[in-house]
Amino acid sequence: MHEPTGGPAADRPRAPAARPLPVLVLADVSSSMGEWGKIDILNSSMATMFRAFAGEQAGQILVGVITFGGTVAQVHVRPTPAADARWNAMTPSGVTPMDQAFDLARELLEDETAIPRRRSRPWLILCSDGHPTGPDGYASDAWQGALDRLLSSPQGRRARRLAVSIGPDVTAEARAVLAAFVSDQAYLVDAENVERVSQFFEWATHTVTSDVGGGIRAPSFDPSDLADRL
C-alpha cells in the first residue's frame, strides 16, 4: 500500500548535505622557482592533485590556488568544486611576497561568497623555495604579521596546514618560515630533490581525501619518509 502524499514519509527530515571541504594551495611562483625544474614539477603535481580531487566520491572538495610572485599575490584558481576546477600552469617571475599570500588566504577563508559558511575544517598547503621578500626583492619580515593575522582568524586558526620546501637551495631561515606556518611539524616536508614534490602532493592528496566525509584515516606512508635531511 502506498503512503499518501504528505504522509509520514514526506514528513521525515532530510539529512543535511555534506559540508564541502576547502583546500587552498599557496604557491611560490617567484623567479627562482624557474630553476632546477621546480615550477615544472609543481605544475605537474598540482594538475594530478586536481584530477584526484575531482574523482573523490565521498564528498565535495573546494579547491583554490593563490600564487605569490612578480610583486603581488593573486588568486590563480578561485575556490571551485573540484569536479569543475581546471588547472592552468603557473609561470615564475619576480620576488616572493608571501605576506600578501597569507593575507589573501585569510580574506578568502572569510569570504562566504567564495567558501560557504557551512564547511569542513579547511586545509592550507604552502609551497616555497625561498625566504619571503618585499617588493624590492630584499628579505622582509612582513610575513610574520600576515601569518599572525591568518592564524588568529577563526578559519585560519582551525585549518590544518601543510608545507613543502622545494629545491636544494632552501636556507635555514626560509625553512623556519614554513615551520612557523604548519599546524604540526610532521606536516613540513623538505624536498631538496625536486622530484620529491610529486611524492609530497601524493601524500597531501591522500591525507586530504581521507578527511572527506569526516575523520582522517592513517596516511598510506609517513611524510617523514619523504625528507631528504636525516
C-alpha positions as CSV (number, residue, x, y, z in Angstrom):
1,M,0.0,0.0,0.0
2,H,1.4,3.4,-1.0
3,E,1.6,6.1,1.6
4,P,-0.4,9.2,0.6
5,T,1.4,12.3,-0.4
6,G,2.1,14.4,2.6
7,G,2.1,11.4,4.9
8,P,4.7,10.3,7.4
9,A,7.3,9.6,4.7
10,A,7.1,13.2,3.4
11,D,7.5,14.5,6.9
12,R,10.8,12.7,7.6
13,P,13.6,15.2,7.9
14,R,16.2,15.1,5.2
15,A,19.8,14.5,6.0
16,P,21.8,17.7,5.6
17,A,24.1,18.0,2.6
18,A,27.7,17.1,3.2
19,R,29.9,20.1,4.2
20,P,32.3,21.0,1.4
21,L,36.0,20.6,2.4
22,P,38.1,23.7,1.3
23,V,41.7,23.3,0.2
24,L,43.8,26.3,-0.6
25,V,47.3,26.0,-2.1
26,L,49.7,28.9,-1.6
27,A,52.2,28.5,-4.4
28,D,55.5,30.4,-4.7
29,V,56.0,31.5,-8.3
30,S,59.0,33.8,-7.8
31,S,61.7,33.7,-10.5
32,S,63.9,31.2,-8.5
33,M,61.1,28.7,-9.0
34,G,62.2,28.6,-12.6
35,E,65.5,26.8,-11.6
36,W,66.1,23.1,-11.1
37,G,62.8,22.3,-12.8
38,K,60.9,23.4,-9.7
39,I,57.9,25.1,-11.4
40,D,57.5,22.2,-13.8
41,I,57.2,19.5,-11.1
42,L,54.9,21.8,-9.1
43,N,52.6,22.4,-12.1
44,S,52.6,18.6,-12.8
45,S,51.9,17.7,-9.2
46,M,49.1,20.3,-8.9
47,A,47.4,19.0,-12.1
48,T,47.5,15.5,-10.7
49,M,46.0,16.6,-7.4
50,F,43.2,18.4,-9.2
51,R,42.3,15.2,-11.1
52,A,42.3,13.2,-7.9
53,F,40.1,15.7,-6.1
54,A,37.7,15.7,-9.0
55,G,37.3,11.9,-8.7
56,E,36.6,11.9,-5.0
57,Q,33.2,10.3,-4.3
58,A,32.9,10.6,-0.5
59,G,32.2,14.3,-0.5
60,Q,32.8,17.7,-2.2
61,I,36.2,19.3,-2.2
62,L,36.5,23.0,-2.9
63,V,40.0,23.7,-4.4
64,G,41.6,27.1,-4.8
65,V,45.1,28.3,-5.5
66,I,46.9,31.5,-4.5
67,T,50.1,32.4,-6.3
68,F,52.8,34.8,-5.0
69,G,55.5,36.1,-7.3
70,G,56.2,39.1,-9.5
71,T,55.4,41.8,-7.0
72,V,51.9,40.5,-5.8
73,A,49.9,37.6,-4.6
74,Q,46.8,36.8,-6.6
75,V,44.0,34.2,-6.9
76,H,45.1,31.8,-9.6
77,V,42.1,29.4,-9.1
78,R,39.2,30.8,-7.2
79,P,37.7,28.1,-4.7
80,T,35.8,25.8,-7.0
81,P,34.2,22.4,-6.7
82,A,37.0,20.0,-7.7
83,A,34.8,18.4,-10.3
84,D,34.6,21.7,-12.1
85,A,38.1,23.0,-11.5
86,R,40.6,23.3,-14.3
87,W,44.3,23.6,-13.9
88,N,46.2,26.4,-15.6
89,A,50.0,26.2,-15.5
90,M,51.9,28.8,-13.4
91,T,54.8,30.8,-14.7
92,P,57.6,32.1,-12.4
93,S,58.7,35.7,-12.2
94,G,59.8,38.4,-9.7
95,V,60.1,38.3,-5.9
96,T,58.4,36.4,-3.0
97,P,55.6,38.4,-1.5
98,M,54.5,35.6,0.9
99,D,52.9,38.1,3.3
100,Q,50.4,39.0,0.6
101,A,49.5,35.4,0.1
102,F,48.8,34.9,3.8
103,D,46.5,38.0,3.8
104,L,44.8,36.8,0.7
105,A,44.2,33.3,2.1
106,R,42.6,34.9,5.2
107,E,40.4,37.0,3.1
108,L,39.2,34.0,1.0
109,L,38.6,31.9,4.1
110,E,36.4,34.7,5.5
111,D,34.6,35.4,2.2
112,E,31.3,33.4,2.3
113,T,30.8,34.1,-1.4
114,A,34.0,32.1,-2.1
115,I,33.7,29.4,0.6
116,P,30.3,28.8,2.3
117,R,29.9,29.3,6.0
118,R,28.9,25.7,6.4
119,R,32.1,24.0,5.5
120,S,34.5,21.3,6.9
121,R,37.8,22.3,8.5
122,P,39.9,23.8,5.8
123,W,43.3,22.6,4.6
124,L,46.1,25.1,3.6
125,I,49.2,23.9,1.6
126,L,52.2,26.2,1.3
127,C,54.9,25.5,-1.3
128,S,58.0,27.7,-1.5
129,D,61.7,27.6,-2.2
130,G,62.9,30.8,-0.5
131,H,62.6,33.5,2.2
132,P,59.8,36.0,1.8
133,T,60.8,39.3,0.3
134,G,59.5,42.8,-0.1
135,P,58.7,44.5,-3.4
136,D,62.4,45.4,-3.7
137,G,63.5,41.8,-3.6
138,Y,65.2,42.0,-0.3
139,A,64.3,39.7,2.7
140,S,61.3,41.0,4.6
141,D,59.7,40.1,7.9
142,A,56.3,41.4,6.8
143,W,55.2,37.7,6.6
144,Q,55.2,37.4,10.4
145,G,52.4,39.9,10.9
146,A,50.5,38.5,8.0
147,L,50.8,34.9,9.3
148,D,49.7,36.2,12.8
149,R,46.6,37.7,11.2
150,L,45.9,34.4,9.3
151,L,46.4,32.2,12.4
152,S,44.3,34.5,14.6
153,S,41.4,34.4,12.2
154,P,38.7,31.8,13.0
155,Q,39.2,29.7,9.9
156,G,43.0,30.2,9.7
157,R,43.3,29.0,13.3
158,R,41.3,25.8,12.8
159,A,42.9,25.0,9.4
160,R,45.2,22.0,9.0
161,R,48.3,23.4,7.4
162,L,50.9,21.6,5.3
163,A,54.1,22.9,3.7
164,V,56.9,21.8,1.4
165,S,60.3,23.4,0.9
166,I,61.3,23.0,-2.7
167,G,64.9,22.6,-4.0
168,P,68.4,22.2,-2.8
169,D,68.9,25.9,-2.2
170,V,66.4,26.5,0.7
171,T,68.1,28.2,3.6
172,A,67.5,27.5,7.2
173,E,65.8,30.9,7.5
174,A,63.4,30.1,4.7
175,R,62.6,26.7,6.2
176,A,61.9,28.4,9.5
177,V,59.1,30.4,7.8
178,L,57.5,27.1,6.7
179,A,57.9,25.6,10.1
180,A,56.0,28.6,11.6
181,F,53.2,28.0,9.1
182,V,52.4,24.3,9.6
183,S,49.9,23.1,12.2
184,D,52.2,20.1,13.0
185,Q,55.9,19.8,12.4
186,A,55.1,16.4,10.8
187,Y,53.3,18.4,8.1
188,L,56.5,20.0,6.9
189,V,58.4,18.2,4.1
190,D,61.8,19.0,2.7
191,A,62.1,18.3,-1.0
192,E,65.8,19.0,-1.7
193,N,65.4,16.7,-4.7
194,V,62.6,18.4,-6.6
195,E,61.2,15.1,-7.8
196,R,60.0,14.6,-4.2
197,V,57.5,17.4,-4.7
198,S,55.2,14.9,-6.6
199,Q,55.5,12.5,-3.6
200,F,54.6,15.3,-1.2
201,F,51.5,16.0,-3.3
202,E,50.6,12.3,-3.4
203,W,50.7,12.2,0.4
204,A,48.9,15.5,0.7
205,T,46.2,14.4,-1.7
206,H,45.7,11.1,0.2
207,T,45.6,13.0,3.5
208,V,43.0,15.5,2.3
209,T,40.8,12.9,0.6
210,S,40.9,10.8,3.8
211,D,39.4,13.8,5.6
212,V,36.4,14.0,3.2
213,G,33.3,12.7,4.9
214,G,34.8,13.1,8.4
215,G,37.8,11.8,10.2
216,I,41.4,11.5,8.9
217,R,42.4,7.9,8.3
218,A,46.0,6.9,8.7
219,P,48.1,8.1,5.7
220,S,49.5,5.4,3.5
221,F,53.0,6.4,4.4
222,D,54.7,8.7,6.8
223,P,55.7,12.1,5.4
224,S,59.0,11.9,7.2
225,D,59.9,9.2,4.6
226,L,60.0,12.0,2.0
227,A,62.6,14.1,3.9
228,D,66.0,14.4,2.3
229,R,67.5,15.6,5.6
230,L,68.3,12.9,8.1
